[in-house]
Amino acid sequence: MSERIRKILNAFYATIKNKMEKIRFFFITGVVKLANLSIFSAMNNLKDISMDPDFAGAFGFTEKEIKEYYGRGIDEYLAANSGSYKSREELLERMRTYYDGYRFSPYSDISVYNPISIGNFFENDCRFDTYWDETGSSKFAVTLATKMNLSSLMNSEISLNLAEFRNFDISEIAGDNMSPESIAALLYYAGYLTIVSSRNEDSVKLGFPNNEVSSAFTYSLIRRFRKGMGNEGILIADAAAAVKEGDTPLLINLLNDFYDQASSAIISKRLEQPYQLIMHMFFIAAGCRATAEISTKLGRIDNSIEAGKHIYIFELKVDQSAETALNQIREKEYSKLFTPRLKQGDICSIMSG
């Protein structure tokens, strides 16, 4: 089948090249950049603008465009829903967190909002939801992701050489030996990952672009690792509410229930990492700003989450008491890392597990 498709595409591009003198503009777009299939041998004069900094803002809404094209709609919504947000900037910040973050070029700092999500957002009276994920299933992407280092994926710590993008071989998808680098490149092309930062001129760091993608993707990942039919959707929704309200006892109960649903395939009573990973996925799926393995002057914070006015710090221990974990948080002064972000009335909670 792949060979048949290759021949059809090759013939198509050969026809285009033969008619080039009559074509003013020819633009090709798709999920992945095809390499090593020889389909462009008949048309080798294409210019690849995938990571061209001049086109970094061409395939989504920039912050300036959101304010210019949707500013009136934002003001009308705020006027009709007085009290929903403290300010215009608060709504804009939440929109950034949910839908901004796609960065197409390692040579430009420009990021863009997902146009599909933004269109649906305003069509649905500024209701936040995972609109992009509804346009296609993430099942295939999640299946591939399980073959990667999930801790690196959850923590946006995937480093990839730029050559991996140029040499991506789509024929590998049909096999069972797809490399982690190729999987990361495919997740980037499919929109699940984006360029978080440029490590140097030859490599980039990849991560989730925004809450919309991380929540939908992580929720699908969670469903793969559950034991039988569970109620993880209800647990995640309740956890999102509990975090924002600062209901720590309820949050602990929900997290314990969630652990009970996790498959033994990723749970180990001897290691902290599986519990840390499940916790991290849980809070990301709940739409929290979750960060793992934060380095401080005196140590490393296992997990932290931020939601509304609340910041939670977690320390995990195996075969040690909760008091030991709490003492470590206090002695190493982990909370001081968040002090600059705390405002009057904000709460910083510490938890052990």
Salt bridges, closest charged atoms under 4 A:
GLU3 OE2 - ARG6 NH2 2.92
ASP48 OD2 - LYS33 NZ 3.05
ASP52 OD2 - LYS47 NZ 3.68
GLU63 OE2 - LYS67 NZ 3.72
GLU63 OE2 - ARG96 NH2 2.95
ASP75 OD1 - ARG88 NE 2.69
GLU76 OE2 - ARG72 NE 3.23
GLU89 OE2 - ARG96 NH1 2.77
GLU93 OE1 - ARG96 NH1 2.69
ASP109 OD1 - ARG103 NH2 3.73
ASP129 OD2 - ARG127 NH1 2.80
GLU232 OE2 - ARG223 NH1 2.98
GLU232 OE2 - ARG226 NH1 2.69
GLU293 OE1 - ARG300 NE 3.56
GLU306 OE1 - ARG289 NH1 3.87
GLU306 OE2 - ARG341 NH2 2.50
GLU315 OE2 - LYS317 NZ 3.52
GLU323 OE2 - ARG330 NH1 3.67
GLU333 OE1 - LYS336 NZ 3.47
